[in-house]
Amino acid sequence: MANVGSHSNDFARIDTLLLQNGHSNAVVQKRALSAPGSVNSTPPAPMRRAASEEVQATLRFYSPGARRVFIAGTFNDWHADATPLTNVGNGEWVLSLMLKPGVYEYRFVADGQWQDDPQAAERVKNPHGGWNAILRVEPRSVR
């Protein structure tokens, strides 16, 4: 009968890498499978990824004369009246969304009129002659 556990340390190991992209950190583990028949030959359980967790994104829009302001984008299927902003005074409207990491396009809708976001760091031309703002939601840092 073979000694099943004698060489398990030679074959089973976990390598941990820290990846950095300037905005966030992600820990990636890769596990080498053990030799067939060894104690550690079962495949590892899938790891929970921080990238699937929602992250808070806060958006601000300045429109002093507006009575109602909404945001429409790829995160709400472009519904112009589904996601309202809150008037915090002095013409400033604010909204905090919980979104999964990714890249989203959006526009503001003030009193029924589609508006560009003049403070967007990135934007892309849309087929209606305006500009969609780009919102990049980065994963939370893994600690």
GIHUSUL-V262592 format. One record per backbone hydrogen bond with DSSP energy under -1.0 kcal/mol. NH is the residue of the N-H (numbers start at 1). CO is the residue of the C=O. Records with the same first field share a line. If there is no record, write none. Layout:
BEGIN
NH = CO ; CO
END
This chain:
BEGIN
4 = 2
10 = 7
12 = 8
15 = 30
17 = 28
19 = 26
21 = 24
26 = 19
28 = 17
30 = 15
32 = 13
38 = 35
41 = 38
52 = 49
53 = 50
55 = 99
57 = 97
59 = 95
61 = 93
63 = 91
66 = 63
70 = 109
71 = 83
72 = 107
74 = 105
76 = 73
78 = 73
79 = 76
82 = 79
85 = 69
86 = 94
88 = 92
92 = 89
93 = 61
94 = 86
95 = 59
97 = 57
99 = 55
102 = 137
104 = 135
106 = 133
107 = 72
108 = 115
109 = 70
110 = 113
111 = 68
113 = 110
115 = 108
120 = 117
124 = 132
126 = 130
129 = 126
132 = 124
133 = 106
134 = 122
135 = 104
137 = 102
142 = 25
END
